[in-house]
Amino acid sequence: MEEKSIFEMILNREIESEIIYEDKEIFAINDINPVAPIHVLVIPKKKIRTINDVSKDDAMLIGRMVLTAQKLAENLNIDESGYRLLWNTNKDAMQTIFHIHLHLIGGTQLKAI
Ligand code: AMP
């Protein structure tokens, strides 16, 4: 069986991390190495290795992840000031955890990409 991802370990409370949001399909944590004052990871409980592995069956889940990020941005008061959502996929994007996660980044003026 494939090794558990860090996120599965956090979800199973095998690794300590404050879960700032949780529902039946999705949870969110603060990134341990934030690149901005607000850096949250929105994570599906279902382990999908990369965005390449997302299927049509996951369309609702992906949509709910975006809506969760939208809600968290509002709760964190950065919806109007602005934020960036991003998914890293594989080596060139420097994906390090092979369990998809949506980065929600904001709370400061970000550099253009
Ligand atoms: P990525 O490079 O897109 O795979 O992003 C993985 C992210 O997970 C990085 O921004 C890391 O800082 C973050 N990370 C790694 N371990 C933990 C942890 N235990 N708790 C919270 N965030 C973590």
Backbone and ligand atoms as CSV (ligand in chain L), in Angstrom:
chain,resi,resn,atom,element,x,y,z
A,1,MET,N,N,0.837,-1.204,0.000
A,1,MET,CA,C,0.000,0.000,0.000
A,1,MET,C,C,0.873,1.256,0.000
A,2,GLU,N,N,0.397,2.283,-0.699
A,2,GLU,CA,C,1.172,3.520,-0.790
A,2,GLU,C,C,1.258,4.199,0.579
A,3,GLU,N,N,2.385,4.844,0.783
A,3,GLU,CA,C,2.570,5.559,2.053
A,3,GLU,C,C,1.520,6.642,2.239
A,4,LYS,N,N,1.196,6.883,3.496
A,4,LYS,CA,C,0.235,7.963,3.786
A,4,LYS,C,C,0.885,9.315,3.517
A,5,SER,N,N,0.095,10.258,3.052
A,5,SER,CA,C,0.632,11.608,2.861
A,5,SER,C,C,0.666,12.326,4.213
A,6,ILE,N,N,1.458,13.381,4.283
A,6,ILE,CA,C,1.499,14.203,5.505
A,6,ILE,C,C,0.091,14.671,5.846
A,7,PHE,N,N,-0.694,14.996,4.825
A,7,PHE,CA,C,-2.041,15.515,5.086
A,7,PHE,C,C,-2.941,14.432,5.676
A,8,GLU,N,N,-2.778,13.195,5.222
A,8,GLU,CA,C,-3.563,12.105,5.833
A,8,GLU,C,C,-3.151,11.928,7.296
A,9,MET,N,N,-1.865,12.086,7.565
A,9,MET,CA,C,-1.390,11.946,8.948
A,9,MET,C,C,-1.939,13.070,9.826
A,10,ILE,N,N,-2.022,14.280,9.250
A,10,ILE,CA,C,-2.591,15.408,10.006
A,10,ILE,C,C,-4.071,15.128,10.282
A,11,LEU,N,N,-4.772,14.657,9.270
A,11,LEU,CA,C,-6.193,14.358,9.409
A,11,LEU,C,C,-6.428,13.266,10.453
A,12,ASN,N,N,-5.537,12.271,10.487
A,12,ASN,CA,C,-5.652,11.174,11.479
A,12,ASN,C,C,-5.064,11.558,12.832
A,13,ARG,N,N,-4.657,12.825,12.956
A,13,ARG,CA,C,-4.054,13.341,14.200
A,13,ARG,C,C,-2.783,12.585,14.562
A,14,GLU,N,N,-2.074,12.091,13.558
A,14,GLU,CA,C,-0.777,11.435,13.805
A,14,GLU,C,C,0.334,12.479,13.794
A,15,ILE,N,N,0.062,13.610,13.133
A,15,ILE,CA,C,0.982,14.752,13.153
A,15,ILE,C,C,0.167,15.927,13.651
A,16,GLU,N,N,0.790,16.721,14.531
A,16,GLU,CA,C,0.058,17.848,15.091
A,16,GLU,C,C,-0.051,18.994,14.091
A,17,SER,N,N,-1.240,19.531,13.980
A,17,SER,CA,C,-1.473,20.718,13.157
A,17,SER,C,C,-2.866,21.213,13.516
A,18,GLU,N,N,-3.022,22.521,13.532
A,18,GLU,CA,C,-4.350,23.050,13.851
A,18,GLU,C,C,-5.218,22.999,12.594
A,19,ILE,N,N,-6.303,22.252,12.667
A,19,ILE,CA,C,-7.227,22.192,11.534
A,19,ILE,C,C,-8.187,23.372,11.683
A,20,ILE,N,N,-8.093,24.322,10.758
A,20,ILE,CA,C,-8.871,25.562,10.905
A,20,ILE,C,C,-10.241,25.454,10.250
A,21,TYR,N,N,-10.445,24.410,9.447
A,21,TYR,CA,C,-11.760,24.184,8.829
A,21,TYR,C,C,-11.864,22.694,8.533
A,22,GLU,N,N,-13.062,22.135,8.750
A,22,GLU,CA,C,-13.262,20.722,8.394
A,22,GLU,C,C,-14.722,20.465,8.089
A,23,ASP,N,N,-14.971,19.757,6.999
A,23,ASP,CA,C,-16.315,19.221,6.762
A,23,ASP,C,C,-16.141,17.773,6.324
A,24,LYS,N,N,-17.181,17.205,5.721
A,24,LYS,CA,C,-17.125,15.760,5.445
A,24,LYS,C,C,-16.108,15.406,4.351
A,25,GLU,N,N,-15.793,16.356,3.498
A,25,GLU,CA,C,-14.909,16.054,2.361
A,25,GLU,C,C,-13.588,16.810,2.345
A,26,ILE,N,N,-13.562,17.915,3.089
A,26,ILE,CA,C,-12.456,18.873,2.939
A,26,ILE,C,C,-11.983,19.356,4.309
A,27,PHE,N,N,-10.690,19.647,4.419
A,27,PHE,CA,C,-10.212,20.341,5.613
A,27,PHE,C,C,-9.173,21.375,5.204
A,28,ALA,N,N,-8.835,22.253,6.144
A,28,ALA,CA,C,-7.866,23.310,5.845
A,28,ALA,C,C,-6.961,23.523,7.048
A,29,ILE,N,N,-5.689,23.817,6.723
A,29,ILE,CA,C,-4.702,24.089,7.776
A,29,ILE,C,C,-3.876,25.305,7.358
A,30,ASN,N,N,-3.206,25.900,8.328
A,30,ASN,CA,C,-2.248,26.952,8.003
A,30,ASN,C,C,-0.967,26.302,7.510
A,31,ASP,N,N,-0.392,26.856,6.442
A,31,ASP,CA,C,0.871,26.319,5.933
A,31,ASP,C,C,1.964,26.522,6.982
A,32,ILE,N,N,2.775,25.488,7.166
A,32,ILE,CA,C,3.833,25.535,8.190
A,32,ILE,C,C,4.946,26.508,7.787
A,33,ASN,N,N,5.035,26.803,6.507
A,33,ASN,CA,C,6.106,27.666,5.997
A,33,ASN,C,C,5.475,28.753,5.117
A,34,PRO,N,N,4.745,29.692,5.753
A,34,PRO,CA,C,3.925,30.621,4.968
A,34,PRO,C,C,4.758,31.556,4.096
A,35,VAL,N,N,4.238,31.838,2.914
A,35,VAL,CA,C,4.918,32.778,2.005
A,35,VAL,C,C,4.274,34.164,2.060
A,36,ALA,N,N,3.250,34.307,2.893
A,36,ALA,CA,C,2.536,35.576,3.045
A,36,ALA,C,C,1.839,35.524,4.409
A,37,PRO,N,N,1.337,36.672,4.907
A,37,PRO,CA,C,0.690,36.652,6.233
A,37,PRO,C,C,-0.443,35.625,6.320
A,38,ILE,N,N,-1.149,35.426,5.229
A,38,ILE,CA,C,-2.170,34.367,5.195
A,38,ILE,C,C,-1.753,33.346,4.146
A,39,HIS,N,N,-1.602,32.120,4.611
A,39,HIS,CA,C,-1.240,31.026,3.695
A,39,HIS,C,C,-1.901,29.763,4.243
A,40,VAL,N,N,-3.028,29.454,3.635
A,40,VAL,CA,C,-3.848,28.321,4.078
A,40,VAL,C,C,-3.811,27.253,2.992
A,41,LEU,N,N,-3.860,25.999,3.404
A,41,LEU,CA,C,-3.954,24.892,2.452
A,41,LEU,C,C,-5.338,24.271,2.577
A,42,VAL,N,N,-6.057,24.214,1.466
A,42,VAL,CA,C,-7.386,23.594,1.425
A,42,VAL,C,C,-7.194,22.209,0.798
A,43,ILE,N,N,-7.595,21.186,1.532
A,43,ILE,CA,C,-7.179,19.819,1.188
A,43,ILE,C,C,-8.391,18.882,1.155
A,44,PRO,N,N,-8.512,18.067,0.112
A,44,PRO,CA,C,-9.600,17.086,0.124
A,44,PRO,C,C,-9.217,15.905,1.030
A,45,LYS,N,N,-10.178,15.330,1.721
A,45,LYS,CA,C,-9.868,14.150,2.543
A,45,LYS,C,C,-9.485,12.975,1.646
A,46,LYS,N,N,-10.093,12.935,0.453
A,46,LYS,CA,C,-9.732,11.907,-0.526
A,46,LYS,C,C,-8.340,12.226,-1.066
A,47,LYS,N,N,-7.456,11.234,-1.022
A,47,LYS,CA,C,-6.107,11.489,-1.530
A,47,LYS,C,C,-6.069,11.343,-3.049
A,48,ILE,N,N,-5.778,12.451,-3.717
A,48,ILE,CA,C,-5.561,12.461,-5.168
A,48,ILE,C,C,-4.131,12.953,-5.310
A,49,ARG,N,N,-3.282,12.228,-6.020
A,49,ARG,CA,C,-1.840,12.547,-6.021
A,49,ARG,C,C,-1.501,13.911,-6.620
A,50,THR,N,N,-2.043,14.180,-7.789
A,50,THR,CA,C,-1.744,15.454,-8.453
A,50,THR,C,C,-2.995,15.899,-9.219
A,51,ILE,N,N,-2.966,17.123,-9.700
A,51,ILE,CA,C,-4.098,17.617,-10.504
A,51,ILE,C,C,-4.253,16.749,-11.766
A,52,ASN,N,N,-3.172,16.139,-12.232
A,52,ASN,CA,C,-3.271,15.233,-13.388
A,52,ASN,C,C,-4.190,14.042,-13.106
A,53,ASP,N,N,-4.353,13.707,-11.845
A,53,ASP,CA,C,-5.139,12.528,-11.476
A,53,ASP,C,C,-6.598,12.850,-11.168
A,54,VAL,N,N,-6.963,14.113,-11.282
A,54,VAL,CA,C,-8.362,14.500,-11.039
A,54,VAL,C,C,-9.215,13.975,-12.195
A,55,SER,N,N,-10.366,13.387,-11.856
A,55,SER,CA,C,-11.256,12.875,-12.907
A,55,SER,C,C,-12.576,13.637,-12.878
A,56,LYS,N,N,-13.417,13.342,-13.865
A,56,LYS,CA,C,-14.730,13.996,-13.911
A,56,LYS,C,C,-15.501,13.750,-12.622
A,57,ASP,N,N,-15.318,12.599,-12.031
A,57,ASP,CA,C,-16.022,12.275,-10.780
A,57,ASP,C,C,-15.629,13.224,-9.644
A,58,ASP,N,N,-14.486,13.874,-9.788
A,58,ASP,CA,C,-14.001,14.775,-8.739
A,58,ASP,C,C,-14.431,16.228,-8.973
A,59,ALA,N,N,-15.202,16.468,-10.026
A,59,ALA,CA,C,-15.521,17.854,-10.398
A,59,ALA,C,C,-16.211,18.607,-9.253
A,60,MET,N,N,-17.161,17.959,-8.589
A,60,MET,CA,C,-17.868,18.625,-7.475
A,60,MET,C,C,-16.903,18.909,-6.327
A,61,LEU,N,N,-16.053,17.954,-6.063
A,61,LEU,CA,C,-15.087,18.103,-4.968
A,61,LEU,C,C,-14.166,19.297,-5.231
A,62,ILE,N,N,-13.678,19.395,-6.454
A,62,ILE,CA,C,-12.775,20.501,-6.799
A,62,ILE,C,C,-13.527,21.828,-6.669
A,63,GLY,N,N,-14.771,21.842,-7.127
A,63,GLY,CA,C,-15.594,23.049,-6.992
A,63,GLY,C,C,-15.797,23.420,-5.535
A,64,ARG,N,N,-16.037,22.399,-4.712
A,64,ARG,CA,C,-16.230,22.685,-3.278
A,64,ARG,C,C,-14.944,23.197,-2.638
A,65,MET,N,N,-13.814,22.721,-3.116
A,65,MET,CA,C,-12.541,23.231,-2.577
A,65,MET,C,C,-12.398,24.721,-2.883
A,66,VAL,N,N,-12.769,25.110,-4.094
A,66,VAL,CA,C,-12.688,26.535,-4.451
A,66,VAL,C,C,-13.671,27.340,-3.600
A,67,LEU,N,N,-14.872,26.813,-3.410
A,67,LEU,CA,C,-15.852,27.538,-2.581
A,67,LEU,C,C,-15.389,27.624,-1.122
A,68,THR,N,N,-14.703,26.583,-0.660
A,68,THR,CA,C,-14.161,26.613,0.709
A,68,THR,C,C,-13.089,27.697,0.813
A,69,ALA,N,N,-12.235,27.785,-0.185
A,69,ALA,CA,C,-11.200,28.829,-0.194
A,69,ALA,C,C,-11.856,30.213,-0.229
A,70,GLN,N,N,-12.896,30.331,-1.021
A,70,GLN,CA,C,-13.624,31.621,-1.098
A,70,GLN,C,C,-14.163,32.009,0.279
A,71,LYS,N,N,-14.759,31.053,0.979
A,71,LYS,CA,C,-15.348,31.306,2.300
A,71,LYS,C,C,-14.262,31.658,3.320
A,72,LEU,N,N,-13.153,30.908,3.266
A,72,LEU,CA,C,-12.056,31.181,4.201
A,72,LEU,C,C,-11.479,32.571,3.940
A,73,ALA,N,N,-11.358,32.942,2.667
A,73,ALA,CA,C,-10.844,34.277,2.322
A,73,ALA,C,C,-11.762,35.347,2.921
A,74,GLU,N,N,-13.052,35.103,2.843
A,74,GLU,CA,C,-14.008,36.061,3.428
A,74,GLU,C,C,-13.842,36.106,4.951
A,75,ASN,N,N,-13.772,34.927,5.577
A,75,ASN,CA,C,-13.626,34.871,7.046
A,75,ASN,C,C,-12.321,35.515,7.508
A,76,LEU,N,N,-11.297,35.402,6.681
A,76,LEU,CA,C,-9.985,35.960,7.050
A,76,LEU,C,C,-9.840,37.413,6.608
A,77,ASN,N,N,-10.936,37.931,6.035
A,77,ASN,CA,C,-10.981,39.345,5.669
A,77,ASN,C,C,-10.025,39.734,4.549
A,78,ILE,N,N,-9.803,38.844,3.623
A,78,ILE,CA,C,-8.928,39.201,2.496
A,78,ILE,C,C,-9.682,39.083,1.171
A,79,ASP,N,N,-11.010,38.893,1.263
A,79,ASP,CA,C,-11.765,38.717,0.016
A,79,ASP,C,C,-11.721,39.975,-0.836
A,80,GLU,N,N,-11.806,41.140,-0.211
A,80,GLU,CA,C,-11.796,42.382,-0.995
A,80,GLU,C,C,-10.382,42.843,-1.317
A,81,SER,N,N,-9.458,42.672,-0.368
A,81,SER,CA,C,-8.070,43.105,-0.636
A,81,SER,C,C,-7.435,42.205,-1.694
A,82,GLY,N,N,-7.792,40.944,-1.683
A,82,GLY,CA,C,-7.341,40.046,-2.738
A,82,GLY,C,C,-6.509,38.889,-2.230
A,83,TYR,N,N,-6.444,37.876,-3.040
A,83,TYR,CA,C,-5.707,36.660,-2.666
A,83,TYR,C,C,-5.409,35.868,-3.925
A,84,ARG,N,N,-4.529,34.900,-3.751
A,84,ARG,CA,C,-4.146,34.038,-4.878
A,84,ARG,C,C,-4.467,32.598,-4.504
A,85,LEU,N,N,-5.043,31.868,-5.461
A,85,LEU,CA,C,-5.284,30.431,-5.287
A,85,LEU,C,C,-4.377,29.710,-6.260
A,86,LEU,N,N,-3.670,28.692,-5.768
A,86,LEU,CA,C,-2.829,27.962,-6.721
A,86,LEU,C,C,-2.630,26.499,-6.346
A,87,TRP,N,N,-2.443,25.727,-7.393
A,87,TRP,CA,C,-2.164,24.297,-7.265
A,87,TRP,C,C,-0.810,24.061,-7.903
A,88,ASN,N,N,0.117,23.482,-7.200
A,88,ASN,CA,C,1.386,23.084,-7.799
A,88,ASN,C,C,1.251,21.647,-8.298
A,89,THR,N,N,1.773,21.416,-9.498
A,89,THR,CA,C,1.690,20.060,-10.053
A,89,THR,C,C,3.063,19.590,-10.527
A,90,ASN,N,N,3.538,18.552,-9.864
A,90,ASN,CA,C,4.785,17.855,-10.238
A,90,ASN,C,C,6.034,18.735,-10.125
A,91,LYS,N,N,7.096,18.238,-10.695
A,91,LYS,CA,C,8.447,18.741,-10.395
A,91,LYS,C,C,8.661,20.213,-10.737
A,92,ASP,N,N,8.323,20.607,-11.945
A,92,ASP,CA,C,8.656,21.977,-12.354
A,92,ASP,C,C,7.918,23.019,-11.521
A,93,ALA,N,N,6.776,22.647,-10.978
A,93,ALA,CA,C,6.025,23.568,-10.117
A,93,ALA,C,C,6.427,23.398,-8.648
A,94,MET,N,N,7.349,22.452,-8.407
A,94,MET,CA,C,7.852,22.164,-7.064
A,94,MET,C,C,6.773,21.636,-6.126
A,95,GLN,N,N,5.899,20.773,-6.652
A,95,GLN,CA,C,4.957,20.090,-5.748
A,95,GLN,C,C,5.776,19.182,-4.833
A,96,THR,N,N,5.526,19.291,-3.547
A,96,THR,CA,C,6.297,18.487,-2.591
A,96,THR,C,C,5.435,17.456,-1.870
A,97,ILE,N,N,4.136,17.711,-1.795
A,97,ILE,CA,C,3.241,16.758,-1.130
A,97,ILE,C,C,2.264,16.237,-2.181
A,98,PHE,N,N,2.308,14.919,-2.379
A,98,PHE,CA,C,1.543,14.325,-3.474
A,98,PHE,C,C,0.166,13.884,-2.985
A,99,HIS,N,N,-0.584,14.886,-2.613
A,99,HIS,CA,C,-1.980,14.791,-2.165
A,99,HIS,C,C,-2.475,16.206,-2.431
A,100,ILE,N,N,-3.310,16.358,-3.455
A,100,ILE,CA,C,-3.592,17.719,-3.938
A,100,ILE,C,C,-4.049,18.654,-2.814
A,101,HIS,N,N,-3.712,19.905,-2.976
A,101,HIS,CA,C,-4.058,20.941,-2.008
A,101,HIS,C,C,-4.070,22.280,-2.733
A,102,LEU,N,N,-4.993,23.101,-2.334
A,102,LEU,CA,C,-5.152,24.424,-2.940
A,102,LEU,C,C,-4.543,25.438,-1.981
A,103,HIS,N,N,-3.530,26.175,-2.452
A,103,HIS,CA,C,-2.922,27.218,-1.619
A,103,HIS,C,C,-3.802,28.469,-1.696
A,104,LEU,N,N,-4.132,29.022,-0.550
A,104,LEU,CA,C,-4.836,30.305,-0.440
A,104,LEU,C,C,-3.845,31.278,0.194
A,105,ILE,N,N,-3.434,32.260,-0.589
A,105,ILE,CA,C,-2.330,33.137,-0.175
A,105,ILE,C,C,-2.781,34.591,-0.249
A,106,GLY,N,N,-2.546,35.341,0.804
A,106,GLY,CA,C,-2.925,36.754,0.771
A,106,GLY,C,C,-2.508,37.477,2.039
A,107,GLY,N,N,-3.117,38.631,2.243
A,107,GLY,CA,C,-2.808,39.431,3.427
A,107,GLY,C,C,-1.679,40.413,3.183
A,108,THR,N,N,-1.211,40.494,1.968
A,108,THR,CA,C,-0.170,41.454,1.598
A,108,THR,C,C,-0.234,41.654,0.078
A,109,GLN,N,N,0.465,42.675,-0.409
A,109,GLN,CA,C,0.564,42.849,-1.860
A,109,GLN,C,C,1.485,41.767,-2.422
A,110,LEU,N,N,0.967,40.910,-3.258
A,110,LEU,CA,C,1.763,39.829,-3.844
A,110,LEU,C,C,2.449,40.320,-5.120
A,111,LYS,N,N,3.558,39.678,-5.411
A,111,LYS,CA,C,4.257,40.024,-6.675
A,111,LYS,C,C,3.515,39.398,-7.844
A,112,ALA,N,N,3.598,40.053,-8.979
A,112,ALA,CA,C,2.963,39.502,-10.177
A,112,ALA,C,C,3.646,38.193,-10.558
A,113,ILE,N,N,2.887,37.258,-11.087
A,113,ILE,CA,C,3.527,36.028,-11.583
A,113,ILE,C,C,3.342,35.957,-13.095
L,1,AMP,P1,P,3.386,22.018,-2.479
L,1,AMP,O1,O,4.788,22.508,-2.651
L,1,AMP,O2,O,2.391,22.671,-3.387
L,1,AMP,O3,O,3.298,20.494,-2.509
L,1,AMP,O4,O,2.955,22.491,-1.035
L,1,AMP,C1,C,3.150,21.776,0.139
L,1,AMP,C2,C,3.014,22.763,1.262
L,1,AMP,O5,O,2.802,22.058,2.461
L,1,AMP,C3,C,4.249,23.654,1.455
L,1,AMP,O6,O,3.862,25.015,1.315
L,1,AMP,C4,C,4.701,23.314,2.887
L,1,AMP,O7,O,5.179,24.434,3.570
L,1,AMP,C5,C,3.425,22.767,3.502
L,1,AMP,N1,N,3.602,21.821,4.620
L,1,AMP,C6,C,4.465,20.794,4.688
L,1,AMP,N2,N,4.312,20.134,5.857
L,1,AMP,C7,C,3.332,20.763,6.529
L,1,AMP,C8,C,2.718,20.580,7.808
L,1,AMP,N3,N,3.077,19.586,8.629
L,1,AMP,N4,N,1.745,21.431,8.182
L,1,AMP,C9,C,1.367,22.445,7.369
L,1,AMP,N5,N,1.907,22.672,6.158
L,1,AMP,C10,C,2.873,21.852,5.747
